Amino acid sequence: MKALRLGSTGGAVRTLQQRLKTLGFNPGRIDGRFGPATEAAVLAFQRSEGLLADGVVGPRTARALGLAFRIELRPVLPHVTVEVVSRMFPATPLDNIKRHLPVVLAALEDAELTGKRFILAALSTIRAESAAFVPVSESPSRFNTSPGGHPFDLYDYRKDLGNQGPPDGERYRGRGFVQLTGRYNYARFGAAVGLGQGLLENPELANEPDIAARLLAAFLKSRQAALEEALFEGDLRAARRLVNGASHGLEQFAEAYRIGDALLPDELG
């Protein structure tokens, strides 16, 4: 069945209302009509459970409520084609998209990040971080290397990155589709994708396409709740900061996201 939202009617809405009332979230009259009072109760429940507060009862909210009926989503992944992505990456060689898009989509599917907003966030992150759609290593710049200093010396003692001094800055510089940076992130996300300590010992693995795709998915997954909120609100600057820590690449991120948003169908019926 379709997602339940403002304006929905019928027995499923009545069941929803009864369940909300049982849980202490009063939806008003139990009348099978999804009106403002029911929407307010759904929003309160979602906030209570740490879910995206959008007022829509999709699969995650239905599961959290313990509802027996199943809500189906319209699959978005089949629509994420090379043609669509090439329009999001207008200056990128088509062969790179053909080669690497399948591993990126497979990693997102394995991580259960198949909602439209998350797919767009992942692809837009690649556009901002590695626009050629190839995992790359960070280059020296004024943001990571001091005048006359050795490459990446400004990263060497970054406590927020978990670095412990030379050669950590250069060894754990940004790599991959998401530009994973710092000893802490290499340890955390290397373990998250099943490499144990392997990524710490061999940081260049972060540029292997299948590993880079899994690291991208794991990194986004770790910020899922906050990203969902930012993307739902349409705050692409906040979404970019959640991934990058700043607003570098915001213009490319936002352009790719908006193009993809116009081309891909919505997932909720």
BELQUIQUI-V226733 format. One record per backbone hydrogen bond with DSSP energy under -1.0 kcal/mol. CO is the residue of the C=O (numbers start at 1). NH is the residue of the N-H. E is the energy in kcal/mol with one decimal. If there is no record, write none. Layout:
BEGIN
{{CO,NH,E} {CO,NH,E}}
END
This chain:
BEGIN
{{1,72,-2.3} {4,57,-3.1} {5,8,-2.9} {8,34,-2.9} {10,14,-1.8} {11,15,-2.5} {12,16,-2.3} {13,17,-2.8} {14,18,-2.5} {15,19,-2.3} {16,20,-2.7} {17,21,-2.4} {18,22,-2.2} {19,23,-1.9} {20,25,-3.1} {21,24,-1.2} {29,31,-1.5} {32,10,-1.7} {33,35,-1.6} {34,7,-2.8} {35,39,-2.5} {36,40,-2.4} {37,41,-2.0} {38,42,-2.4} {39,43,-2.6} {40,44,-2.3} {41,45,-2.3} {42,46,-2.8} {43,47,-2.4} {44,48,-2.1} {45,49,-1.8} {46,51,-2.7} {52,54,-1.6} {56,58,-1.2} {57,4,-1.8} {58,62,-2.6} {59,63,-2.4} {60,64,-2.2} {61,65,-2.1} {62,67,-2.2} {76,79,-2.2} {77,80,-2.0} {79,81,-1.8} {81,85,-2.6} {82,86,-2.5} {83,87,-1.1} {84,88,-1.1} {85,89,-1.6} {89,92,-1.8} {93,97,-1.2} {94,98,-2.5} {95,99,-2.1} {96,100,-2.2} {97,101,-2.5} {100,104,-1.8} {101,105,-2.6} {102,106,-2.1} {103,107,-2.0} {104,108,-2.1} {105,109,-2.2} {106,110,-2.4} {107,111,-1.7} {108,113,-3.1} {109,112,-1.4} {115,119,-2.4} {116,120,-2.5} {117,121,-2.4} {118,122,-2.5} {119,123,-2.4} {120,124,-2.6} {121,125,-1.9} {122,126,-1.9} {123,127,-2.1} {124,128,-1.9} {125,129,-2.6} {126,130,-3.0} {130,133,-2.5} {141,144,-1.3} {141,145,-2.2} {144,154,-2.0} {146,149,-2.2} {150,153,-1.8} {152,155,-1.5} {155,158,-1.8} {156,165,-2.2} {158,161,-1.0} {158,163,-1.8} {159,162,-1.2} {161,184,-2.8} {165,168,-2.5} {167,171,-3.0} {168,172,-2.7} {170,173,-1.2} {172,182,-3.3} {174,138,-3.3} {175,180,-2.4} {176,136,-1.2} {182,186,-2.3} {183,187,-2.3} {184,188,-2.9} {185,189,-2.5} {186,190,-1.2} {187,191,-1.8} {188,192,-1.6} {189,193,-1.4} {190,195,-2.8} {191,194,-1.6} {195,198,-2.8} {197,201,-1.9} {198,202,-2.0} {202,205,-2.1} {203,206,-2.1} {204,207,-2.0} {205,208,-2.0} {208,212,-3.5} {209,213,-2.2} {210,214,-1.8} {211,215,-2.6} {212,216,-2.1} {213,217,-2.2} {214,218,-2.5} {215,219,-2.6} {216,220,-2.3} {217,221,-2.5} {218,222,-1.7} {220,223,-1.3} {221,224,-1.7} {223,227,-2.7} {224,228,-2.9} {225,229,-2.0} {226,230,-2.3} {227,231,-3.0} {228,232,-2.5} {229,233,-2.0} {230,235,-2.6} {234,236,-1.4} {235,239,-2.0} {236,240,-2.4} {237,241,-2.2} {238,242,-1.8} {240,244,-3.2} {241,245,-2.0} {247,250,-1.9} {249,253,-2.6} {250,254,-3.1} {251,255,-2.2} {252,256,-2.3} {253,257,-2.4} {254,258,-2.4} {255,259,-2.2} {256,260,-2.6} {257,261,-2.5} {258,262,-1.6} {259,263,-1.2} {260,264,-2.5} {267,74,-4.0}}
END
